[in-house]
Amino acid sequence: MISKTGTIEVIKDRLDKQSHVISVLTNFGGPQKAASEIDEIGVLFDDYPKPIILIKYLLRMIAENDFIVLDFFAGSSTTAHAVLDLNNEDGGKRKFINVQLAELCKENSKAFQEGYATIANIAKDRIVKVIKKIKEKEEGKFDFGEKKQDLGFKVFKLRESNFKIWRTKVENEEELLKQMKLHTDPVDKNAETVNILYELLLKSGVPLTAKIEKKESYYLVNGGEIALLLEKVDEKTIKAVIAKKPKKVLTLDRLFKNNDQMKTNTALQMKDAEIDFRVV
C-alpha cells in the first residue's frame, strides 16, 4: 500500500490461529503406515508411499466396480495394490494402468541395497507379490465362479519404435543410398519379439487387452482375428496359419530371407484364402 507521504508500507495480515483448513481425508495413516504395508509383502520403497486404505477409499467413491484407473505417477504401485485388494474384497472388475519412468533408486536407499535398480522395478515387484499373496489367501476356498478375479497384468517398456525411422531430410544421393541400405531390414536391432507384437497390434487398432495365444511358431489374436508370424516363416507355419482362417496376417519381411518366390507364393495362398496379408 502507498501512503500519502509516498512511502510504501507493508502490512502483514496474519490468519487467526483458529482458522485453518481441515482435510476431509483423515484417519488414513501416513507414509509410515504405507511403508509397513509394503514391508509386509517384502518390498522396499523409501520415498513416502501412499497408504492403501486411502486409495481404496477414493476408489469406493465411484459407484461402479468395473472401470479403469490410470495412475500416471505410479511410484511403488499403491494404486495397483489397492485395485487388486478391492477387487478381491467385493468381486469387482476394476483394472489399472500404471505409468512409471525408470527413475534410478538412490544408491544409499534400502531399495537399491536390496537389488532394485529403478522405481519401476519396485512397482513391478510389488504387483507380482500382491498377486501372489491374494492367490495364497484364496487357495483352498470353494470357488463357484462368482468371484473369479483377473490377476494378470502386462509390462510395457517405452521406446520410440521397434522399427527404424525413415529420415525425410536427405541432402544428397550418398545419404539416400545409406538410408536405403539401412532400411533393407526395417526392424530395429534392439527390438524384442514381444514388443514388435504389441506395436503391430496397436498400429492395427487392436487394444492391449486383446487375448493373445502363442502357438508353435506364430501368435493368434482374439481367437483368429489376426495372426502374426514374427519368428519364422516356412510352408508348415503358413499352412497352420491359413487353417485358422484369420481375417488378417502380419509378418516381417526379413523372415523370408530374400526368398522372393516363397514370399510371392505365400501372398497368393493368403489371397486365395481371402486373408488380408501384410509384410512389414
Backbone torsions as a table, in degrees:
resi	resn	phi	psi	omega
1	MET	NA	139.6	179.8
2	ILE	-100.7	126.1	-178.3
3	SER	-82.7	174.4	-180.0
4	LYS	-64.4	-25.8	-178.7
5	THR	-82.1	-5.4	178.9
6	GLY	93.1	-5.1	178.7
7	THR	-84.2	157.3	-179.8
8	ILE	-96.8	123.3	178.5
9	GLU	-106.8	132.5	179.2
10	VAL	-103.4	123.1	-179.5
11	ILE	-113.3	123.6	176.5
12	LYS	-93.7	120.3	179.3
13	ASP	-104.5	99.2	-175.1
14	ARG	-81.0	141.1	176.5
15	LEU	-71.9	142.9	175.8
16	ASP	-58.8	138.6	-176.7
17	LYS	-61.0	-23.9	-179.8
18	GLN	-84.7	-11.1	-177.3
19	SER	-95.1	112.4	177.7
20	HIS	-155.5	159.5	-179.1
21	VAL	-83.9	127.8	177.5
22	ILE	-103.8	122.3	-179.7
23	SER	-68.2	139.3	176.1
24	VAL	-78.2	-14.0	-179.1
25	LEU	-96.1	80.9	-178.7
26	THR	-112.9	163.7	176.4
27	ASN	62.3	32.2	177.4
28	PHE	-111.4	6.0	-179.3
29	GLY	77.9	178.2	-178.9
30	GLY	-132.9	-159.0	-178.5
31	PRO	-56.2	-33.9	-179.1
32	GLN	-66.1	-43.2	178.0
33	LYS	-64.5	-42.1	-179.7
34	ALA	-63.1	-40.7	179.6
35	ALA	-63.1	-39.1	179.8
36	SER	-67.6	-31.3	179.8
37	GLU	-65.3	-40.5	-180.0
38	ILE	-84.6	-21.2	173.7
39	ASP	-63.4	-35.1	-177.7
40	GLU	-62.3	-29.2	180.0
41	ILE	-99.9	5.4	174.8
42	GLY	85.3	31.3	178.7
43	VAL	-123.0	139.9	-180.0
44	LEU	-110.8	133.8	177.0
45	PHE	-149.9	118.7	-171.4
46	ASP	-89.3	-17.1	-167.7
47	ASP	-99.0	66.8	170.1
48	TYR	50.3	68.9	177.0
49	PRO	-68.7	161.5	179.6
50	LYS	-91.8	145.8	177.4
51	PRO	-67.3	137.0	-179.7
52	ILE	-62.4	-39.5	-177.1
53	ILE	-60.8	-32.4	178.5
54	LEU	-66.6	-46.4	-179.1
55	ILE	-67.1	-38.3	178.2
56	LYS	-63.7	-38.3	177.6
57	TYR	-61.3	-43.9	-179.9
58	LEU	-67.4	-38.0	179.1
59	LEU	-65.9	-34.9	-179.7
60	ARG	-69.7	-15.7	177.8
61	MET	-66.2	-21.8	177.7
62	ILE	-87.5	124.1	-173.2
63	ALA	-61.1	-41.2	-178.6
64	GLU	-74.2	160.2	175.6
65	ASN	-121.9	22.9	178.6
66	ASP	-135.5	87.7	-179.4
67	PHE	-154.3	172.6	-179.2
68	ILE	-107.8	130.1	177.7
69	VAL	-104.0	125.6	178.3
70	LEU	-107.0	120.9	176.5
71	ASP	-115.1	106.1	-174.1
72	PHE	-82.8	-11.3	176.3
73	PHE	-130.2	73.8	-167.0
74	ALA	-65.0	-31.3	-178.1
75	GLY	58.9	-122.9	-178.4
76	SER	-89.0	9.5	178.2
77	SER	74.7	39.6	175.6
78	THR	-60.7	-40.2	-178.9
79	THR	-62.2	-45.9	178.4
80	ALA	-61.2	-42.6	178.6
81	HIS	-58.9	-45.7	-178.8
82	ALA	-64.8	-42.0	179.9
83	VAL	-62.3	-46.3	-179.7
84	LEU	-62.6	-44.2	179.1
85	ASP	-63.1	-45.6	-177.0
86	LEU	-66.1	-40.8	176.7
87	ASN	-61.7	-38.2	179.9
88	ASN	-67.6	-30.6	-178.7
89	GLU	-77.4	-43.8	-172.6
90	ASP	-117.0	7.1	178.4
91	GLY	73.4	19.0	-179.3
92	GLY	-68.5	167.8	179.9
93	LYS	-122.0	34.2	179.1
94	ARG	-64.8	147.3	177.4
95	LYS	-124.6	158.2	-179.9
96	PHE	-129.8	147.5	170.0
97	ILE	-124.2	118.1	179.6
98	ASN	-107.4	134.9	176.2
99	VAL	-122.1	122.7	179.9
100	GLN	-145.8	125.0	175.6
101	LEU	-65.2	153.6	178.0
102	ALA	-77.8	57.7	-178.4
103	GLU	-70.5	129.1	-176.6
104	LEU	-67.9	139.3	173.8
105	CYS	-75.5	145.3	178.3
106	LYS	-65.4	139.0	-174.8
107	GLU	-64.9	-23.1	179.6
108	ASN	-93.7	7.0	-179.4
109	SER	-84.2	154.9	177.8
110	LYS	-64.5	-36.3	-179.2
111	ALA	-61.1	-45.3	-179.9
112	PHE	-63.4	-41.4	-179.3
113	GLN	-66.3	-23.9	178.2
114	GLU	-89.3	1.7	175.1
115	GLY	105.2	4.7	177.9
116	TYR	-86.3	114.7	-178.8
117	ALA	-78.5	-37.5	-177.3
118	THR	-133.2	163.3	176.1
119	ILE	-64.9	-33.9	177.6
120	ALA	-60.8	-35.3	176.2
121	ASN	-63.5	-40.1	177.9
122	ILE	-63.1	-46.8	-178.7
123	ALA	-57.7	-46.9	-179.2
124	LYS	-63.9	-45.6	-177.5
125	ASP	-64.2	-36.2	179.3
126	ARG	-63.5	-45.5	179.9
127	ILE	-60.8	-44.2	179.4
128	VAL	-58.4	-44.7	-176.2
129	LYS	-74.3	-32.3	175.8
130	VAL	-64.9	-44.0	178.7
131	ILE	-62.7	-41.5	178.3
132	LYS	-61.8	-41.5	-179.6
133	LYS	-64.9	-41.3	179.2
134	ILE	-64.9	-42.2	179.3
135	LYS	-62.4	-41.3	178.9
136	GLU	-65.2	-37.9	-179.8
137	LYS	-67.0	-38.3	-176.6
138	GLU	-85.7	-11.8	-177.2
139	GLU	-61.5	130.1	178.5
140	GLY	92.1	-12.8	179.1
141	LYS	-79.9	149.4	175.9
142	PHE	-70.6	132.4	-179.9
143	ASP	-125.6	113.1	-179.8
144	PHE	-98.4	17.2	175.8
145	GLY	84.5	-3.3	-177.3
146	GLU	-79.3	-26.2	-174.7
147	LYS	-124.1	34.0	-178.9
148	LYS	-68.4	116.5	-175.1
149	GLN	-99.8	134.8	175.6
150	ASP	-81.1	110.7	-176.6
151	LEU	-108.5	17.6	178.7
152	GLY	-89.2	153.0	173.1
153	PHE	-154.4	158.1	-178.1
154	LYS	-123.7	148.2	179.3
155	VAL	-114.5	129.2	178.7
156	PHE	-122.2	130.9	177.1
157	LYS	-97.7	128.3	-176.6
158	LEU	-73.1	128.8	171.0
159	ARG	-148.1	158.0	-174.5
160	GLU	-58.8	-49.3	177.0
161	SER	-170.9	155.4	175.3
162	ASN	-87.4	0.6	179.7
163	PHE	-119.2	146.1	-178.7
164	LYS	-64.7	142.6	-178.6
165	ILE	-92.6	127.2	179.4
166	TRP	-77.4	125.1	178.2
167	ARG	-78.2	120.0	-178.7
168	THR	-79.5	-24.1	-179.0
169	LYS	-94.0	98.1	179.6
170	VAL	-115.7	121.8	-171.8
171	GLU	-80.7	-34.4	-175.0
172	ASN	-151.0	178.3	-177.1
173	GLU	-63.9	-36.8	-179.4
174	GLU	-61.8	-43.3	179.2
175	GLU	-66.7	-36.7	178.9
176	LEU	-64.1	-44.7	178.5
177	LEU	-63.1	-38.5	178.6
178	LYS	-63.7	-41.5	178.6
179	GLN	-63.5	-43.9	-178.2
180	MET	-65.5	-39.1	177.9
181	LYS	-65.6	-41.1	-179.3
182	LEU	-63.5	-33.6	-175.4
183	HIS	-97.4	16.4	172.6
184	THR	-58.4	-39.7	170.6
185	ASP	-118.2	107.4	-174.3
186	PRO	-73.8	-9.6	-177.9
187	VAL	-78.6	132.3	178.5
188	ASP	-63.3	141.8	-175.7
189	LYS	-64.4	-23.7	-179.0
190	ASN	-95.2	3.1	-176.8
191	ALA	-70.6	139.4	176.4
192	GLU	-104.1	148.7	-174.9
193	THR	-54.3	-45.6	-177.1
194	VAL	-63.7	-35.2	178.1
195	ASN	-71.7	-37.8	175.0
196	ILE	-61.5	-42.8	179.8
197	LEU	-54.8	-53.1	-175.7
198	TYR	-70.9	-33.3	178.3
199	GLU	-66.4	-42.1	178.7
200	LEU	-65.6	-36.5	178.1
201	LEU	-66.7	-43.9	178.9
202	LEU	-62.0	-42.0	179.7
203	LYS	-69.3	-17.4	177.3
204	SER	-94.5	2.9	178.5
205	GLY	82.5	17.8	-179.4
206	VAL	-95.4	129.6	-178.3
207	PRO	-69.3	158.4	-179.3
208	LEU	-67.0	-16.5	-179.3
209	THR	-85.6	4.5	-178.5
210	ALA	-60.8	147.9	177.3
211	LYS	-79.4	122.7	-176.9
212	ILE	-118.8	125.1	178.0
213	GLU	-111.1	128.9	177.6
214	LYS	-92.7	111.3	176.6
215	LYS	-89.5	-170.6	-175.6
216	GLU	-58.3	-44.3	-177.6
217	SER	-142.4	21.9	176.6
218	TYR	-158.1	171.2	179.9
219	TYR	-114.2	139.3	177.6
220	LEU	-117.9	127.3	-173.8
221	VAL	-113.7	133.9	178.4
222	ASN	51.7	46.9	174.9
223	GLY	67.1	16.7	176.7
224	GLY	123.6	7.6	177.5
225	GLU	-64.5	-45.3	178.9
226	ILE	-137.9	141.9	172.1
227	ALA	-118.5	140.4	-179.7
228	LEU	-126.3	126.4	174.7
229	LEU	-104.6	107.4	-173.3
230	LEU	-121.8	-5.0	-176.2
231	GLU	-117.5	-38.9	176.6
232	LYS	-159.0	155.6	176.5
233	VAL	-130.8	121.1	174.1
234	ASP	-149.0	174.3	-175.3
235	GLU	-59.8	-40.9	-179.3
236	LYS	-62.2	-44.7	-179.2
237	THR	-66.5	-42.2	-179.6
238	ILE	-61.3	-43.7	179.0
239	LYS	-63.9	-41.0	-179.7
240	ALA	-63.7	-40.1	-179.9
241	VAL	-68.5	-45.9	-179.9
242	ILE	-60.6	-36.2	-179.7
243	ALA	-62.9	-25.7	178.6
244	LYS	-79.2	-13.2	178.4
245	LYS	53.5	53.0	177.0
246	PRO	-73.0	160.4	177.9
247	LYS	-76.4	-31.9	-177.2
248	LYS	-142.3	146.0	175.4
249	VAL	-127.4	130.2	177.4
250	LEU	-117.9	137.6	177.4
251	THR	-147.6	172.7	-179.1
252	LEU	-103.1	136.7	-177.4
253	ASP	-60.8	-34.1	-175.2
254	ARG	-67.4	-18.9	-179.3
255	LEU	-69.7	-19.8	178.3
256	PHE	-81.1	-12.2	175.3
257	LYS	51.9	47.4	177.9
258	ASN	64.9	16.5	177.3
259	ASN	-89.5	86.7	-176.5
260	ASP	-65.2	-30.9	179.7
261	GLN	-64.9	-44.6	178.6
262	MET	-63.9	-39.7	-179.8
263	LYS	-65.0	-41.7	179.5
264	THR	-66.2	-44.1	179.4
265	ASN	-62.7	-39.5	179.0
266	THR	-63.2	-44.6	179.8
267	ALA	-60.8	-40.3	-180.0
268	LEU	-67.7	-40.0	178.8
269	GLN	-64.5	-40.0	179.1
270	MET	-66.3	-38.8	-180.0
271	LYS	-65.0	-43.9	179.0
272	ASP	-61.8	-31.9	-179.7
273	ALA	-87.7	4.3	-179.5
274	GLU	59.4	42.3	177.8
275	ILE	-109.8	132.8	176.5
276	ASP	-74.1	111.4	-173.3
277	PHE	-108.0	123.4	179.6
278	ARG	-125.6	135.0	177.2
279	VAL	-114.3	128.5	-178.8
280	VAL	-103.6	NA	NA
